[in-house]
């Protein structure tokens, strides 16, 4: 779960990259958040952060929690 979260964070961050005078932008939530921050469009920034937070909570509740319980039952070392 931690590795999947780290991969998701890396993909969000890599959507907007500045190297010297070049800027590389991919379509996605990370680029929306990154582009809204320096231009002070607080509504767009807040909407992006809120979308990300809601997505994380929903994925954790609906997917990871069930998967963790299944793995705990199936691979438990308790007798």
Backbone atoms as SQL, in Angstrom:
CREATE TABLE atoms (id INTEGER PRIMARY KEY, chain TEXT, resi INTEGER, resn TEXT, atom TEXT, x REAL, y REAL, z REAL);
INSERT INTO atoms VALUES
  (1, 'A', 1, 'UNK', 'N', 0.822, -1.184, 0.000),
  (2, 'A', 1, 'UNK', 'CA', 0.000, 0.000, 0.000),
  (3, 'A', 1, 'UNK', 'C', 0.872, 1.257, 0.000),
  (4, 'A', 2, 'UNK', 'N', 1.942, 1.203, 0.759),
  (5, 'A', 2, 'UNK', 'CA', 2.842, 2.347, 0.806),
  (6, 'A', 2, 'UNK', 'C', 3.513, 2.578, -0.542),
  (7, 'A', 3, 'UNK', 'N', 3.908, 1.502, -1.196),
  (8, 'A', 3, 'UNK', 'CA', 4.553, 1.625, -2.508),
  (9, 'A', 3, 'UNK', 'C', 3.579, 2.191, -3.544),
  (10, 'A', 4, 'UNK', 'N', 2.338, 1.746, -3.507),
  (11, 'A', 4, 'UNK', 'CA', 1.335, 2.261, -4.439),
  (12, 'A', 4, 'UNK', 'C', 1.083, 3.746, -4.190),
  (13, 'A', 5, 'UNK', 'N', 1.024, 4.143, -2.935),
  (14, 'A', 5, 'UNK', 'CA', 0.850, 5.558, -2.597),
  (15, 'A', 5, 'UNK', 'C', 2.024, 6.399, -3.062),
  (16, 'A', 6, 'UNK', 'N', 3.229, 5.878, -2.879),
  (17, 'A', 6, 'UNK', 'CA', 4.418, 6.590, -3.342),
  (18, 'A', 6, 'UNK', 'C', 4.452, 6.722, -4.859),
  (19, 'A', 7, 'UNK', 'N', 4.039, 5.671, -5.553),
  (20, 'A', 7, 'UNK', 'CA', 3.989, 5.723, -7.021),
  (21, 'A', 7, 'UNK', 'C', 2.961, 6.739, -7.486),
  (22, 'A', 8, 'UNK', 'N', 1.824, 6.788, -6.813),
  (23, 'A', 8, 'UNK', 'CA', 0.782, 7.754, -7.184),
  (24, 'A', 8, 'UNK', 'C', 1.288, 9.178, -6.946),
  (25, 'A', 9, 'UNK', 'N', 1.949, 9.389, -5.828),
  (26, 'A', 9, 'UNK', 'CA', 2.511, 10.717, -5.545),
  (27, 'A', 9, 'UNK', 'C', 3.547, 11.111, -6.595),
  (28, 'A', 10, 'UNK', 'N', 4.392, 10.174, -6.985),
  (29, 'A', 10, 'UNK', 'CA', 5.405, 10.463, -8.009),
  (30, 'A', 10, 'UNK', 'C', 4.762, 10.809, -9.346),
  (31, 'A', 11, 'UNK', 'N', 3.685, 10.124, -9.682),
  (32, 'A', 11, 'UNK', 'CA', 3.012, 10.429, -10.952),
  (33, 'A', 11, 'UNK', 'C', 2.333, 11.800, -10.897),
  (34, 'A', 12, 'UNK', 'N', 1.805, 12.172, -9.741),
  (35, 'A', 12, 'UNK', 'CA', 1.192, 13.495, -9.590),
  (36, 'A', 12, 'UNK', 'C', 2.257, 14.589, -9.735),
  (37, 'A', 13, 'UNK', 'N', 3.387, 14.405, -9.076),
  (38, 'A', 13, 'UNK', 'CA', 4.455, 15.395, -9.108),
  (39, 'A', 13, 'UNK', 'C', 5.061, 15.512, -10.505),
  (40, 'A', 14, 'UNK', 'N', 5.170, 14.408, -11.218),
  (41, 'A', 14, 'UNK', 'CA', 5.848, 14.421, -12.519),
  (42, 'A', 14, 'UNK', 'C', 4.989, 14.981, -13.654),
  (43, 'A', 15, 'UNK', 'N', 3.779, 15.395, -13.381),
  (44, 'A', 15, 'UNK', 'CA', 2.928, 15.959, -14.424),
  (45, 'A', 15, 'UNK', 'C', 3.315, 17.390, -14.780),
  (46, 'A', 16, 'UNK', 'N', 4.097, 18.030, -13.956),
  (47, 'A', 16, 'UNK', 'CA', 4.522, 19.413, -14.209),
  (48, 'A', 16, 'UNK', 'C', 5.982, 19.532, -13.798),
  (49, 'A', 17, 'UNK', 'N', 6.859, 19.608, -14.784),
  (50, 'A', 17, 'UNK', 'CA', 8.295, 19.615, -14.509),
  (51, 'A', 17, 'UNK', 'C', 8.934, 20.810, -15.216),
  (52, 'A', 18, 'UNK', 'N', 9.755, 21.559, -14.492),
  (53, 'A', 18, 'UNK', 'CA', 10.510, 22.667, -15.067),
  (54, 'A', 18, 'UNK', 'C', 12.000, 22.317, -15.039),
  (55, 'A', 19, 'UNK', 'N', 12.623, 22.363, -16.221),
  (56, 'A', 19, 'UNK', 'CA', 14.053, 22.114, -16.347),
  (57, 'A', 19, 'UNK', 'C', 14.653, 23.310, -17.072),
  (58, 'A', 20, 'UNK', 'N', 15.453, 24.072, -16.353),
  (59, 'A', 20, 'UNK', 'CA', 16.033, 25.316, -16.870),
  (60, 'A', 20, 'UNK', 'C', 14.936, 26.192, -17.463),
  (61, 'A', 21, 'UNK', 'N', 14.953, 26.420, -18.776),
  (62, 'A', 21, 'UNK', 'CA', 13.957, 27.286, -19.415),
  (63, 'A', 21, 'UNK', 'C', 12.789, 26.510, -20.008),
  (64, 'A', 22, 'UNK', 'N', 12.807, 25.197, -19.894),
  (65, 'A', 22, 'UNK', 'CA', 11.746, 24.363, -20.476),
  (66, 'A', 22, 'UNK', 'C', 10.765, 23.903, -19.402),
  (67, 'A', 23, 'UNK', 'N', 9.499, 23.907, -19.769),
  (68, 'A', 23, 'UNK', 'CA', 8.454, 23.405, -18.881),
  (69, 'A', 23, 'UNK', 'C', 7.702, 22.299, -19.599),
  (70, 'A', 24, 'UNK', 'N', 7.589, 21.157, -18.930),
  (71, 'A', 24, 'UNK', 'CA', 6.881, 20.002, -19.478),
  (72, 'A', 24, 'UNK', 'C', 5.609, 19.789, -18.664),
  (73, 'A', 25, 'UNK', 'N', 4.482, 19.775, -19.358),
  (74, 'A', 25, 'UNK', 'CA', 3.190, 19.671, -18.682),
  (75, 'A', 25, 'UNK', 'C', 2.406, 18.509, -19.281),
  (76, 'A', 26, 'UNK', 'N', 1.913, 17.642, -18.424),
  (77, 'A', 26, 'UNK', 'CA', 1.017, 16.561, -18.834),
  (78, 'A', 26, 'UNK', 'C', -0.361, 16.876, -18.263),
  (79, 'A', 27, 'UNK', 'N', -1.383, 16.399, -18.901),
  (80, 'A', 27, 'UNK', 'CA', -2.742, 16.637, -18.427),
  (81, 'A', 27, 'UNK', 'C', -3.004, 15.780, -17.199),
  (82, 'A', 28, 'UNK', 'N', -3.406, 16.400, -16.106),
  (83, 'A', 28, 'UNK', 'CA', -3.714, 15.648, -14.901),
  (84, 'A', 28, 'UNK', 'C', -3.859, 16.547, -13.693),
  (85, 'A', 29, 'UNK', 'N', -4.154, 15.922, -12.580),
  (86, 'A', 29, 'UNK', 'CA', -4.399, 16.640, -11.332),
  (87, 'A', 29, 'UNK', 'C', -3.145, 17.360, -10.836),
  (88, 'A', 30, 'UNK', 'N', -1.992, 16.731, -10.959),
  (89, 'A', 30, 'UNK', 'CA', -0.751, 17.349, -10.509),
  (90, 'A', 30, 'UNK', 'C', -0.423, 18.619, -11.265),
  (91, 'A', 31, 'UNK', 'N', -0.651, 18.614, -12.560),
  (92, 'A', 31, 'UNK', 'CA', -0.369, 19.825, -13.332),
  (93, 'A', 31, 'UNK', 'C', -1.366, 20.935, -13.010),
  (94, 'A', 32, 'UNK', 'N', -2.602, 20.581, -12.741),
  (95, 'A', 32, 'UNK', 'CA', -3.611, 21.583, -12.357),
  (96, 'A', 32, 'UNK', 'C', -3.200, 22.255, -11.050),
  (97, 'A', 33, 'UNK', 'N', -2.798, 21.455, -10.080),
  (98, 'A', 33, 'UNK', 'CA', -2.381, 21.999, -8.783),
  (99, 'A', 33, 'UNK', 'C', -1.114, 22.839, -8.936),
  (100, 'A', 34, 'UNK', 'N', -0.142, 22.327, -9.681),
  (101, 'A', 34, 'UNK', 'CA', 1.128, 23.040, -9.852),
  (102, 'A', 34, 'UNK', 'C', 0.958, 24.350, -10.606),
  (103, 'A', 35, 'UNK', 'N', 0.098, 24.377, -11.601),
  (104, 'A', 35, 'UNK', 'CA', -0.109, 25.602, -12.365),
  (105, 'A', 35, 'UNK', 'C', -0.960, 26.615, -11.609),
  (106, 'A', 36, 'UNK', 'N', -1.838, 26.157, -10.746),
  (107, 'A', 36, 'UNK', 'CA', -2.698, 27.074, -9.992),
  (108, 'A', 36, 'UNK', 'C', -1.949, 27.759, -8.860),
  (109, 'A', 37, 'UNK', 'N', -0.971, 27.099, -8.292),
  (110, 'A', 37, 'UNK', 'CA', -0.248, 27.642, -7.136),
  (111, 'A', 37, 'UNK', 'C', 0.472, 28.949, -7.436),
  (112, 'A', 38, 'UNK', 'N', 1.338, 29.018, -8.469),
  (113, 'A', 38, 'UNK', 'CA', 2.064, 30.290, -8.661),
  (114, 'A', 38, 'UNK', 'C', 1.200, 31.433, -9.191),
  (115, 'A', 39, 'UNK', 'N', 0.078, 31.132, -9.828),
  (116, 'A', 39, 'UNK', 'CA', -0.768, 32.195, -10.370),
  (117, 'A', 39, 'UNK', 'C', -1.791, 32.692, -9.362),
  (118, 'A', 40, 'UNK', 'N', -1.780, 32.131, -8.179),
  (119, 'A', 40, 'UNK', 'CA', -2.665, 32.541, -7.085),
  (120, 'A', 40, 'UNK', 'C', -4.140, 32.372, -7.415),
  (121, 'A', 41, 'UNK', 'N', -4.461, 31.339, -8.196),
  (122, 'A', 41, 'UNK', 'CA', -5.873, 31.013, -8.428),
  (123, 'A', 41, 'UNK', 'C', -6.282, 30.026, -7.340),
  (124, 'A', 42, 'UNK', 'N', -6.644, 30.584, -6.207),
  (125, 'A', 42, 'UNK', 'CA', -6.875, 29.760, -5.035),
  (126, 'A', 42, 'UNK', 'C', -8.056, 28.796, -5.189),
  (127, 'A', 43, 'UNK', 'N', -9.057, 29.146, -5.965),
  (128, 'A', 43, 'UNK', 'CA', -10.189, 28.237, -6.154),
  (129, 'A', 43, 'UNK', 'C', -9.766, 26.983, -6.903),
  (130, 'A', 44, 'UNK', 'N', -8.983, 27.167, -7.946),
  (131, 'A', 44, 'UNK', 'CA', -8.503, 26.033, -8.730),
  (132, 'A', 44, 'UNK', 'C', -7.568, 25.154, -7.892),
  (133, 'A', 45, 'UNK', 'N', -6.690, 25.788, -7.133),
  (134, 'A', 45, 'UNK', 'CA', -5.771, 25.057, -6.259),
  (135, 'A', 45, 'UNK', 'C', -6.545, 24.274, -5.200),
  (136, 'A', 46, 'UNK', 'N', -7.493, 24.924, -4.557),
  (137, 'A', 46, 'UNK', 'CA', -8.291, 24.267, -3.515),
  (138, 'A', 46, 'UNK', 'C', -9.112, 23.115, -4.097),
  (139, 'A', 47, 'UNK', 'N', -9.671, 23.309, -5.285),
  (140, 'A', 47, 'UNK', 'CA', -10.454, 22.240, -5.919),
  (141, 'A', 47, 'UNK', 'C', -9.570, 21.043, -6.250),
  (142, 'A', 48, 'UNK', 'N', -8.343, 21.304, -6.711),
  (143, 'A', 48, 'UNK', 'CA', -7.421, 20.211, -7.017),
  (144, 'A', 48, 'UNK', 'C', -7.013, 19.439, -5.779),
  (145, 'A', 49, 'UNK', 'N', -6.679, 20.154, -4.724),
  (146, 'A', 49, 'UNK', 'CA', -6.282, 19.506, -3.471),
  (147, 'A', 49, 'UNK', 'C', -7.457, 18.745, -2.865),
  (148, 'A', 50, 'UNK', 'N', -8.645, 19.322, -2.905),
  (149, 'A', 50, 'UNK', 'CA', -9.828, 18.644, -2.376),
  (150, 'A', 50, 'UNK', 'C', -10.139, 17.380, -3.182),
  (151, 'A', 51, 'UNK', 'N', -10.015, 17.458, -4.494),
  (152, 'A', 51, 'UNK', 'CA', -10.233, 16.286, -5.345),
  (153, 'A', 51, 'UNK', 'C', -9.242, 15.184, -5.006),
  (154, 'A', 52, 'UNK', 'N', -7.996, 15.550, -4.808),
  (155, 'A', 52, 'UNK', 'CA', -6.976, 14.570, -4.461),
  (156, 'A', 52, 'UNK', 'C', -7.265, 13.938, -3.099),
  (157, 'A', 53, 'UNK', 'N', -7.639, 14.732, -2.135),
  (158, 'A', 53, 'UNK', 'CA', -7.923, 14.209, -0.795),
  (159, 'A', 53, 'UNK', 'C', -9.115, 13.266, -0.802),
  (160, 'A', 54, 'UNK', 'N', -10.174, 13.648, -1.496),
  (161, 'A', 54, 'UNK', 'CA', -11.364, 12.792, -1.573),
  (162, 'A', 54, 'UNK', 'C', -11.032, 11.488, -2.293),
  (163, 'A', 55, 'UNK', 'N', -10.245, 11.570, -3.349),
  (164, 'A', 55, 'UNK', 'CA', -9.845, 10.368, -4.081),
  (165, 'A', 55, 'UNK', 'C', -9.072, 9.407, -3.190),
  (166, 'A', 56, 'UNK', 'N', -8.133, 9.930, -2.418),
  (167, 'A', 56, 'UNK', 'CA', -7.328, 9.089, -1.534),
  (168, 'A', 56, 'UNK', 'C', -8.202, 8.421, -0.482),
  (169, 'A', 57, 'UNK', 'N', -9.095, 9.168, 0.129),
  (170, 'A', 57, 'UNK', 'CA', -9.966, 8.593, 1.156),
  (171, 'A', 57, 'UNK', 'C', -10.866, 7.512, 0.554),
  (172, 'A', 58, 'UNK', 'N', -11.468, 7.777, -0.589),
  (173, 'A', 58, 'UNK', 'CA', -12.345, 6.784, -1.222),
  (174, 'A', 58, 'UNK', 'C', -11.591, 5.527, -1.619),
  (175, 'A', 59, 'UNK', 'N', -10.417, 5.680, -2.205),
  (176, 'A', 59, 'UNK', 'CA', -9.622, 4.507, -2.593),
  (177, 'A', 59, 'UNK', 'C', -9.223, 3.704, -1.369),
  (178, 'A', 60, 'UNK', 'N', -8.829, 4.380, -0.300),
  (179, 'A', 60, 'UNK', 'CA', -8.465, 3.670, 0.928),
  (180, 'A', 60, 'UNK', 'C', -9.654, 2.923, 1.521),
  (181, 'A', 61, 'UNK', 'N', -10.793, 3.571, 1.581),
  (182, 'A', 61, 'UNK', 'CA', -11.964, 2.942, 2.195),
  (183, 'A', 61, 'UNK', 'C', -12.545, 1.816, 1.343),
  (184, 'A', 62, 'UNK', 'N', -12.637, 2.028, 0.036),
  (185, 'A', 62, 'UNK', 'CA', -13.325, 1.073, -0.825),
  (186, 'A', 62, 'UNK', 'C', -12.430, -0.051, -1.329),
  (187, 'A', 63, 'UNK', 'N', -11.138, 0.203, -1.483),
  (188, 'A', 63, 'UNK', 'CA', -10.272, -0.778, -2.106),
  (189, 'A', 63, 'UNK', 'C', -9.219, -1.338, -1.158),
  (190, 'A', 64, 'UNK', 'N', -8.374, -0.474, -0.612),
  (191, 'A', 64, 'UNK', 'CA', -7.244, -0.947, 0.171),
  (192, 'A', 64, 'UNK', 'C', -7.662, -1.623, 1.468),
  (193, 'A', 65, 'UNK', 'N', -8.691, -1.112, 2.113),
  (194, 'A', 65, 'UNK', 'CA', -9.121, -1.704, 3.381),
  (195, 'A', 65, 'UNK', 'C', -9.595, -3.140, 3.173),
  (196, 'A', 66, 'UNK', 'N', -10.382, -3.377, 2.115),
  (197, 'A', 66, 'UNK', 'CA', -10.864, -4.732, 1.806),
  (198, 'A', 66, 'UNK', 'C', -9.711, -5.646, 1.408),
  (199, 'A', 67, 'UNK', 'N', -8.810, -5.134, 0.617),
  (200, 'A', 67, 'UNK', 'CA', -7.658, -5.924, 0.186),
  (201, 'A', 67, 'UNK', 'C', -6.767, -6.281, 1.373),
  (202, 'A', 68, 'UNK', 'N', -6.581, -5.356, 2.293),
  (203, 'A', 68, 'UNK', 'CA', -5.776, -5.616, 3.476),
  (204, 'A', 68, 'UNK', 'C', -6.421, -6.695, 4.343),
  (205, 'A', 69, 'UNK', 'N', -7.740, -6.628, 4.534),
  (206, 'A', 69, 'UNK', 'CA', -8.437, -7.654, 5.325),
  (207, 'A', 69, 'UNK', 'C', -8.304, -9.027, 4.682),
  (208, 'A', 70, 'UNK', 'N', -8.428, -9.101, 3.367),
  (209, 'A', 70, 'UNK', 'CA', -8.288, -10.367, 2.657),
  (210, 'A', 70, 'UNK', 'C', -6.885, -10.936, 2.849),
  (211, 'A', 71, 'UNK', 'N', -5.873, -10.115, 2.682),
  (212, 'A', 71, 'UNK', 'CA', -4.497, -10.567, 2.865),
  (213, 'A', 71, 'UNK', 'C', -4.245, -10.985, 4.312),
  (214, 'A', 72, 'UNK', 'N', -4.835, -10.279, 5.252),
  (215, 'A', 72, 'UNK', 'CA', -4.662, -10.603, 6.668),
  (216, 'A', 72, 'UNK', 'C', -5.278, -11.965, 6.995),
  (217, 'A', 73, 'UNK', 'N', -6.451, -12.245, 6.456),
  (218, 'A', 73, 'UNK', 'CA', -7.096, -13.543, 6.680),
  (219, 'A', 73, 'UNK', 'C', -6.335, -14.675, 5.985),
  (220, 'A', 74, 'UNK', 'N', -5.949, -14.445, 4.763),
  (221, 'A', 74, 'UNK', 'CA', -5.356, -15.502, 3.952),
  (222, 'A', 74, 'UNK', 'C', -3.926, -15.838, 4.379),
  (223, 'A', 75, 'UNK', 'N', -3.151, -14.830, 4.746),
  (224, 'A', 75, 'UNK', 'CA', -1.735, -15.038, 5.015),
  (225, 'A', 75, 'UNK', 'C', -1.354, -14.803, 6.468),
  (226, 'A', 76, 'UNK', 'N', -2.296, -14.924, 7.373),
  (227, 'A', 76, 'UNK', 'CA', -2.013, -14.717, 8.791),
  (228, 'A', 76, 'UNK', 'C', -1.130, -15.837, 9.336),
  (229, 'A', 77, 'UNK', 'N', -0.201, -15.483, 10.187),
  (230, 'A', 77, 'UNK', 'CA', 0.688, -16.478, 10.810),
  (231, 'A', 77, 'UNK', 'C', 0.125, -16.987, 12.130),
  (232, 'A', 78, 'UNK', 'N', -1.007, -16.467, 12.547),
  (233, 'A', 78, 'UNK', 'CA', -1.647, -16.931, 13.772),
  (234, 'A', 78, 'UNK', 'C', -2.285, -18.293, 13.544),
  (235, 'A', 79, 'UNK', 'N', -2.185, -19.150, 14.521),
  (236, 'A', 79, 'UNK', 'CA', -2.753, -20.510, 14.372),
  (237, 'A', 79, 'UNK', 'C', -4.216, -20.548, 14.692);
